[in-house]
């Protein structure tokens, strides 16, 4: 029951990225303090498609994938902003 209350009003958001089979992939963003190892992404049956699910409240979120240690914008998301380092962050809007 505590989990349901903690997730009240939040939406299930699936993040996905295609990369080399057997890669090490993490999801980092403002929702997890940009921790490069906090949210591992699981590969779907050796297909090279990595996914992670987050429960997010409505709002705007910046994120990147960390693929084999390299910070990467989402190649399938045309929405991005320039960050404080002068590089890009992908942006997702949860409504």
C-alpha positions in Angstrom: 0.0 0.0 0.0 2.8 2.4 0.7 4.1 2.1 -2.9 0.7 3.0 -4.2 0.6 6.2 -2.1 4.2 7.1 -3.0 3.3 6.8 -6.7 0.0 8.7 -6.5 -0.4 11.1 -9.4 2.8 9.8 -11.0 2.9 8.3 -14.5 4.8 5.3 -15.8 7.4 6.6 -18.3 9.5 4.1 -20.3 12.9 5.2 -21.6 14.5 3.1 -24.4 17.6 3.2 -26.4 19.1 1.0 -29.1 22.8 0.3 -28.8 25.4 -2.5 -29.1 24.4 -5.8 -27.6 25.9 -6.4 -24.3 26.5 -2.7 -23.5 26.3 -1.3 -20.0 23.5 1.3 -20.1 22.1 3.6 -17.3 19.5 6.3 -17.2 20.5 9.5 -15.5 18.5 12.7 -15.1 17.2 15.4 -12.8 14.8 12.8 -11.3 17.8 10.9 -9.8 20.3 13.7 -9.2 22.2 12.8 -12.4 23.5 9.7 -10.8 25.3 7.8 -13.6 24.7 4.4 -12.0 21.4 4.7 -10.1 19.1 3.5 -12.8 20.4 0.5 -14.8 18.6 -0.2 -18.1 17.8 -3.8 -19.0 18.5 -5.3 -22.4 15.6 -7.0 -24.1 16.8 -10.6 -24.9 20.1 -9.7 -26.5 18.4 -7.4 -29.0 20.5 -4.3 -28.1 17.3 -2.5 -27.0 17.7 -1.3 -23.5 14.7 -0.1 -21.4 14.0 1.5 -18.0 10.8 2.5 -16.4 10.4 5.5 -14.0 7.4 6.7 -12.1 7.3 10.5 -12.6 5.0 13.2 -11.5 3.7 15.6 -14.2 6.4 18.0 -15.2 9.4 18.5 -17.4 12.5 16.3 -16.9 16.0 16.4 -18.4 17.9 13.2 -18.9 20.7 11.4 -20.7 21.7 7.8 -21.2 25.1 6.6 -20.0 26.2 4.0 -22.5 29.5 2.2 -21.6 30.5 5.3 -19.6 29.6 7.8 -22.3 26.9 10.4 -21.6 24.5 10.4 -24.6 21.4 12.3 -25.6 18.3 10.2 -26.6 18.7 9.7 -30.4 14.9 9.1 -30.7 13.9 12.3 -28.9 14.1 15.6 -30.8 13.5 17.6 -27.6 16.6 18.8 -25.9 18.1 21.8 -24.0 21.6 23.1 -23.6 22.9 22.3 -20.1 25.3 24.2 -17.8 28.3 22.3 -19.3 27.4 23.5 -22.8 26.3 20.1 -24.0 22.7 18.8 -24.6 20.2 17.1 -22.3 17.2 15.3 -23.7 13.8 16.5 -22.3 10.6 14.6 -21.6 7.3 16.2 -20.7 5.1 14.2 -18.4 1.4 15.3 -18.3 
